[in-house]
Amino acid sequence: MANLLGIVLFALGICLTVALHEAGHMLTARAFGMRVRRFFIGFGPTLWSFKKNETEYGVAALPLGGFCDIAGMTAQDEFITEEERPYAMYKKPWWQRIIVLSGGVAVNIILGFMILFVVAQTAGLPNPNADTRPVVDQVACSADQLDNGELGSCTGVGAGGEAGIEQGDRLLTFNGEELESFQQLRDEVLIRPGETVTIEVERGTQVLELPVELDTVKRNIDGEMVDAGSIGLIQEPLDIIEKHGFVGAIPATWNYTGYMLEATVQGIIEFPSKIPGVVASIFGAERDTEGPMSVVGASRVGGELVEANLWAAFFMMLASLNYFLALFNLIPLPPFDGGHIAVVLYEKIRDFFRRLRGKAAAGPADYTKLMPVTYVIAAALMTVAAVIIVADFVNPIKLLG
């Protein structure tokens, strides 16, 4: 029941995110005297709608986004009426058009910030600047794993302790390679039973290079008992979650927002390279937990988080969705908001150089020349969306196992 509740709540959160994005366009358009014809959540056939004043509000069949139809968004708007023409968007100053086109992006960034601001005061936010390099909390002996999954008995201080590694040491390198986490250390040690490796540690002001002869122990890996390496070191718990008061939450949220926006940009850059993996996952390959998800997949993960009572992670994922929607829409290609902004800026720059040559402004750009690009990108987006949705049904991402 909790899982279903989480799925429903996250799906509603997505719908609200899309609705507020489009509301950002609608409200700024009205503020500058533009005519808004339709405000819809979803695409395709209309499921339900009503009309108030000059605007039709509704819900469409395909929950893959939404749209705000502004009269005269381009000079080639063939549906504009004479009554709408004075309110046409293309007739407005360039800066007003950019504000309207950016309205949805601004709303999503503000909404993401507000969500994180609340999380900062309730559950706390991860500190992106926290030192997460591995530090030793305990040195311990190396025990074999028993058939029931538990560890057997052992004595001594293990390979790490025998080599001179002590509690409080910060682990710097493994065989010359920088160590970023204890998990990285574990993965390297596991495949080297009985080998001698070199660990560089920081102890106070000293940096020591220690040879370590790894222990050989029995471990159950993929259902088979095999010889594995062991170093006998236990990690010092990481304390990277910080809870803040109202005032302190402002800079903390600002800093974490910057971190999330940077990560989102990187994710968008890597997005095309992730698609082949999504396709392969449909046919049985392992699904990348850091790969793209559709509305379906994100809602399922939301259900997992609620079932595990991880509400902070639930809302942080919703904030991340807002940042993704904001930055993805800034891609300077049609039909994204960024593509329309790029055209407005092109008009402004073009007319600036025309004035330098003593010529009059050339007027609105001809969007019909961009239609082939728009159709290709729209078709690609729909295809990719369909592939990800299929993958989310047949091989969904499961963050909690």
N, C-alpha and C positions, 0 to 999 in steps of 0.2 A: 504493500500500500504506500509506504514512504517513497519507494522508487517511482511509482506512478505519479505521486504528488510532485516529485522533483521534475519529472518529464513535463508535466502540465505547466508547472510554474516557470520552467526555463523557456518553454515554447511561448508562453505568454510574455515573458521578458523579451524574447526576440521580437514578437509582434509589437510590443510597446517601443522597443528601440527603433524599429522601422517607422512606426507611426510618428514618433517624435522627430526623427530625421526629416521626414516629409513635412511635418509641421513647421520645422525650421525654415524650409523653403516657402511654405504658404504664408506664414506670419510676416516674414520680411517682405515678401511680394506685396502683400496687402498694405504694409506700412508705407511702401513707396507708390501706392496707387495703381498697382497692377491687378489684372483680373485673373482670378483663379477659377478655372472651370471645374476641375475634378480633383478630389483628394481620395486616393484608393490605397488599401493595403492588399497586396497580392496583384497578380496579373491574370489575364485571360478572361473567361466569361464571368459576368457579374453575378454574385450570389445574393447580395443584398445591398440596397442603397437608398438614400433619401436626399432630397435637395433642399437647401436652405439658402435663400437669397440667390446669388448667381453661381453657387458652388454645389456640385453633387458629391456627396460623401458615400463611400461604399467599401465593400469587401469583395475581392475577386477569388476565383477558384484555386489559383496556384500560389501558395504562400512562399514565394521566392523573393519577396521584396515589396516594393510599393512605388507609387508615383504621385507627383503633384503636377497637374496639367495647367500651365500658365499660358494664357492667351498671348499669341505673338512672341513666343519664346525665340523664334527666328523670323526673319523677314519673309521666309518661304512658307510660313504657316498658311496652308491652303484652306483651313477651316475658320479662319478669323472672320468675324462679321464686322459690318460697318459700325455697329454699336460698340463692339469690343476694341476697335482700332485705336481710340484715344488712350486706352489702358494697356496697349501692347508693350510687352517687355522690351522688344528690340528698339523701341523709341526712347527708352529711358537712358539717363546718363550711364556711362560705362561702370562707374564705381558702384551705382545702385545695383546693376546687374550682377556684378561680382559678389556683392554682399548677399544677394538672394541666392546665387549659385553656391555660396559658401555656407548658407544658413544651416543646412542639414549637417554638414561636417562640424560646425561650431557646436550645435546641440549635442552631437554624439560625444565630443570631447568634454563638454561641460558635464554631461550625464555620467560619463566614465569617471571623471574627477569626483563628482558627488558621491558615487557608490564607494570609491576607495576612501573618501574622507570619512564616511560612516564606519567602514571596516577598520580604519586606523584607530578609531576611538573605542571600538567594541572588541574585536578579536586581535587587532594589531596587524601591521604590514611587515613583510620581509624588508630587511635593510639591504638594499642592493650594494651598499659599500662595505658590508660586513666581511671580515676576514674569514673565509671558509677553507683556507688551507688546512690540511690534516694535522691535528695535534694529538699526541698520545695521552690517553687517560690512564690506561693500565697496561702492564706487560703480563702476559699469561702463558701458561703451558699450552701445548698443541695436542688436542685429543681427537681420536678417531670418531667418526659419526657412526652410530649404531643403526641397525636395521629399522628401528622404530623412529628414526629421525633425530633422536636425542644424542648428546655428546657423551662419550665414555669418560672414565677417570684418567687423570694425568698428573704429573708432578713437574716441578721446575718452573723456569721462567720463559721457556720457549726460545725460538731462534732469535727473535729481536732482543730479548733481555740478555741472552748469552753474548750477543754482539756488542752490548753496551748501550742499547737504546733505553732511555729512562722516561718515566712519567713527566709530562710537560714538554717533551721534545717536539719541535715542529718538523715534520717530514718535508724536505725540500725536493729531492730528486730520487728517482729509482733508475739505476743503471744510466745515469746522466740525463734522463728525461724528467722534466718538471712534473711534480705531482700536484694535481689540482684538487683531489678528493681522496677519501679513504676507499671509495668504491674502485677508483682507478688502481690504487695499491692492491686491493683484494684481487682484482682481475689479473694483474701482472703476476702476483705471487701464485695464484691458483694453478697456473700452467707450468710452473717451474719447480716441481717437487725435487728436493735434494740439491738444487743448484746453489751456487754461491753468487750472490748479487751485491751490488754496492748501493747503500742508502746514505744520502747526505741529510744531516739533521742540523737544526738550529737550536742551540741551548744557551739562552741568555745572549751574550755577545759573541759566542763561539759558533763556528760552523765546522762540523765534524763529518768526515767521510768514513763510514764504517762498512767493512765487509760482513755480510750476513749469510751464513749457510742455512738455507731454508729447511724446515722440517718436512717430512713426508707423512701424510695422514690419509685416512680413507674418507672420501666424501661421496655422497649420493648426487650424481650429476645426470640429469635427464633419465632418472630411474635406474642408473647403473652405478655400482660402487667402484670407484676408480682411485688411483693414487693422485693426490693433489698436494700442492705446496701450501705451507702455513708459516706465518711469521710470528704469531702470538701477540699481536698488538690490538688494543681496543681503543676506539676513537673517543676523544673528548666530545661530549654532546655539543652540538651547534646551537647557539642561542641567537638566531637571526631575526626572530619575530619581535617587533617592538610595538607596544601599545602606547597611545598618545592621548593627551588631553585635547580639548577643543583647539586651543591656540597652537600647540605643538603639532597637531594633526595637519595643519595647513602646509608648513614646509615639508613635512614627511610625505604627504600626498603629492605635493608638487614634484619632489625628487623621484618618487616611485612612478609617477605619471611619465616623467622623462625617460625612465628606464623601460617602461612598457611600450612607449611610443617607438623608442629605438629598436626594441625587440620586434615590434610589429612591422616596422620598415624592413628589417632583415627577413622576417617571415614572408612578406610580400615579394621581396626579391627572389627568395628561394621557392616561391609557390609553383612556378612552372616545372621546376626540376622534381617536385614531389608527385606530380601527376602520374608518371609511369609506375611508381610504387603503389599508388592507389589502384590503378588498373590491375596490376599484378595481384593485389590483395583480393580482388574479386574472384580470382582463380586459385586461391588457397595460400598465397604468399603471406608472410607475417605482416601485419598492419603496423605502420610507423605511428607511434603514439604522438609524435610531434607533427604529423602530417595534417592536411586540411580535412575539415569536417563540414558537413552540410547542417542545415537546420535539424534534420533527423538525428545525426550523430551527436551534435552539441546538446540536444535535449536529452538523449540517452545518458550522456555523461553527467548532465545536470541531475538526472534521476539517481545515478550512482552516488553522487556527492551528498544529496539529501538523505539517501538511505544510510550513508555512513555518518550522518550528522555533521558533515563538513560544510556548514553554511558559509563560513568565510570564503572558502575556495569557490563555492557556488557563485557568490556575488562578485568575486574577483574575476571569474571567468566571464560573467556578464559585462563587467567593466572592460575586459579585454576585447569582447565582441564589439563594444561601442568604439573602441579605438581602431579596431580593424576596419569596421564599416566606414569610419571617418577617413582614414588614410587610403583605403582601397578606392574610395570615391574621388580622391585627389589625383589619381593616375591621369596624366594629361592626354587622354585619348577619348574620342566619343565611344560609347554614350555616357561615360562617367561625367560627374560634375566637373572634374578637373579638365576634361576635354572641352566643355563649354567655356570654362574660365580661360583656357588657352586661346580659344577663338576670340573672346572679348579683348584679351591682351594683344593678340595679333592685330586686331582692328585698330587699337590705340597706337601701337608702335608703327603700323603701316601709315596711319594718318599723320603721325609726327614727322616722318620722313617726307611725306607728301607736302606738308607745310613748309619744310625746309627748302623744297624745290619750287615753292610758290604755287602749289596746286591745292585744290579744294579736297575736303575729306571724301573718301570713296564710298562711304555709306556702309550698311551692314554686310557682313560676309555672306557668301553664297553657300549655305549649308548643303545644298544638293551635291556639291563636289565631294563632300565628306561621307555621303551615304554609303558608298561601297565599303569604306573602312568601318563605318558603324555597323553595317550588316554582318561583316566578317567577324568583328569582335563580339557582337551580340550572339551570333551563332556559336562561336567558340565558348563563350561563357555558359550558354545553355547546355552545350555538350558536356563541358567539364562539370557543371552542376549535376547533370543527370548521372555521370559516372560516379561522383562522390556520394550521391544519394544511394545508388545501388550498392556501393561498397559499405555504406553505413548500415544497410540492411543485412547483407550477407556476411560481412566480416567487420563488425563495428569496433571502434576503439574502446578499450576498457582500461581506464586509468587505474582502477583499484583491483585489477586481476580478475 
